[in-house]
Amino acid sequence: MNSRSDAATPELQPALSPEERRRVLIETLRREQRINVREISAQLGVSEVTVRLDLDTLERDGLAQRVWGGAVLPPGLRHEPSFAARLKQHREEKQRIAAAAALLIANGDSIILDASSTAFYLAAHLKQFSDLTVITNGVHLALELAGCEQITTILIGGVVRGRHASLVGTLAEEMLDKLYASKGFFSARGLSVRQGLCERHIQEAQLKIVMAQRVEQVVALLDTSKLDQTSLTSFCPIERVHRVITAGPSKPDALARFAAAGLVVEYLDEASTKDGS
């Protein structure tokens, strides 16, 4: 009798971890634009105090905006920019980062590229290589390389994220289980010593977790605005990041922290780029 009663007690059911709770909160915010503390606490089976603390954490990370009785999605997150819009953001920095990343690639390599706009700029440099294998979830990137006979392009399947022109989901993850590459080039919402590389879209992050596990070296391609930034979920811990290539306004303190954490730090200022060094 006691064991049956215990099994029915909500307090004894497996509880979500703080990270899992916050994932639910941000997904609810994205879907409904607003969260009510009382309603979501009942849904999650936790106290209203716990929900408020979670929302405070999300607000500090820029993922929620606290209001009376709950939270709303911050204006900047209500409409994520399309792939075309992201191509225009920090365009010069992304092009310089892409050119530097191409120097790490050689004929005969196998590489993984995410669906980021920076990886798309890198694709333009790949056409000079032969016997190259490119694995990606980026639709536009795969199309960019489609006419290159000397490059084998593998587009991993999955559910289409239309505005972002990426494929995500378990189908893509299962396909990656059969593949391996020497280097993976990833952009992200942010990079910090505490969180590593992070994303705010859960399905994108889940796929990137698998992608990062299928390469020998993880190379982060980020303009400096993303340094020391955190987001909803980590997809690669700092210990697994081999190198960061970055450009933009200098952030010497952040670069020093990443170097101290063991990363190869490659900062591209405008002078060094113009000199070709």
DACOR-V884247 format. One record per residue. N is the residue number from 1. D_CENTER is the distance of its C-alpha to the mean C-alpha in whole Angstrom. Layout:
BEGIN
n = [N & N]
d_center = [D_CENTER & D_CENTER]
END
This chain:
BEGIN
n = [1 & 2 & 3 & 4 & 5 & 6 & 7 & 8 & 9 & 10 & 11 & 12 & 13 & 14 & 15 & 16 & 17 & 18 & 19 & 20 & 21 & 22 & 23 & 24 & 25 & 26 & 27 & 28 & 29 & 30 & 31 & 32 & 33 & 34 & 35 & 36 & 37 & 38 & 39 & 40 & 41 & 42 & 43 & 44 & 45 & 46 & 47 & 48 & 49 & 50 & 51 & 52 & 53 & 54 & 55 & 56 & 57 & 58 & 59 & 60 & 61 & 62 & 63 & 64 & 65 & 66 & 67 & 68 & 69 & 70 & 71 & 72 & 73 & 74 & 75 & 76 & 77 & 78 & 79 & 80 & 81 & 82 & 83 & 84 & 85 & 86 & 87 & 88 & 89 & 90 & 91 & 92 & 93 & 94 & 95 & 96 & 97 & 98 & 99 & 100 & 101 & 102 & 103 & 104 & 105 & 106 & 107 & 108 & 109 & 110 & 111 & 112 & 113 & 114 & 115 & 116 & 117 & 118 & 119 & 120 & 121 & 122 & 123 & 124 & 125 & 126 & 127 & 128 & 129 & 130 & 131 & 132 & 133 & 134 & 135 & 136 & 137 & 138 & 139 & 140 & 141 & 142 & 143 & 144 & 145 & 146 & 147 & 148 & 149 & 150 & 151 & 152 & 153 & 154 & 155 & 156 & 157 & 158 & 159 & 160 & 161 & 162 & 163 & 164 & 165 & 166 & 167 & 168 & 169 & 170 & 171 & 172 & 173 & 174 & 175 & 176 & 177 & 178 & 179 & 180 & 181 & 182 & 183 & 184 & 185 & 186 & 187 & 188 & 189 & 190 & 191 & 192 & 193 & 194 & 195 & 196 & 197 & 198 & 199 & 200 & 201 & 202 & 203 & 204 & 205 & 206 & 207 & 208 & 209 & 210 & 211 & 212 & 213 & 214 & 215 & 216 & 217 & 218 & 219 & 220 & 221 & 222 & 223 & 224 & 225 & 226 & 227 & 228 & 229 & 230 & 231 & 232 & 233 & 234 & 235 & 236 & 237 & 238 & 239 & 240 & 241 & 242 & 243 & 244 & 245 & 246 & 247 & 248 & 249 & 250 & 251 & 252 & 253 & 254 & 255 & 256 & 257 & 258 & 259 & 260 & 261 & 262 & 263 & 264 & 265 & 266 & 267 & 268 & 269 & 270 & 271 & 272 & 273 & 274 & 275 & 276 & 277]
d_center = [49 & 47 & 44 & 44 & 43 & 41 & 39 & 39 & 38 & 35 & 34 & 34 & 32 & 28 & 26 & 23 & 21 & 20 & 16 & 17 & 19 & 17 & 14 & 18 & 18 & 15 & 16 & 19 & 19 & 17 & 20 & 23 & 22 & 24 & 24 & 28 & 28 & 31 & 30 & 26 & 28 & 31 & 28 & 26 & 29 & 29 & 31 & 30 & 30 & 27 & 25 & 26 & 24 & 21 & 21 & 22 & 19 & 17 & 19 & 19 & 15 & 16 & 15 & 18 & 22 & 25 & 28 & 31 & 31 & 27 & 24 & 23 & 19 & 19 & 20 & 17 & 15 & 18 & 17 & 14 & 15 & 15 & 14 & 18 & 17 & 14 & 16 & 19 & 17 & 17 & 18 & 21 & 18 & 16 & 19 & 20 & 17 & 17 & 21 & 20 & 18 & 20 & 23 & 21 & 22 & 25 & 27 & 27 & 23 & 21 & 17 & 14 & 12 & 9 & 10 & 9 & 12 & 12 & 12 & 15 & 17 & 17 & 19 & 22 & 22 & 22 & 25 & 28 & 27 & 29 & 28 & 24 & 22 & 19 & 17 & 14 & 13 & 13 & 17 & 18 & 17 & 19 & 22 & 22 & 23 & 25 & 28 & 27 & 30 & 29 & 25 & 25 & 21 & 20 & 18 & 17 & 18 & 17 & 17 & 16 & 14 & 17 & 16 & 13 & 14 & 12 & 13 & 12 & 14 & 17 & 18 & 16 & 15 & 19 & 19 & 17 & 19 & 22 & 20 & 19 & 19 & 19 & 16 & 13 & 11 & 8 & 6 & 4 & 6 & 8 & 9 & 12 & 15 & 15 & 11 & 10 & 6 & 5 & 4 & 7 & 8 & 9 & 10 & 7 & 5 & 9 & 9 & 7 & 9 & 12 & 11 & 11 & 14 & 16 & 16 & 18 & 16 & 13 & 13 & 10 & 11 & 11 & 14 & 15 & 15 & 11 & 13 & 14 & 12 & 10 & 9 & 10 & 8 & 7 & 6 & 9 & 12 & 13 & 16 & 14 & 13 & 16 & 16 & 14 & 15 & 16 & 18 & 19 & 22 & 22 & 21 & 23 & 23 & 19 & 19 & 22 & 20 & 18 & 21 & 22 & 20 & 20 & 18 & 20 & 19 & 20 & 20 & 22 & 24 & 26 & 29 & 28 & 26 & 30 & 32 & 29 & 29]
END
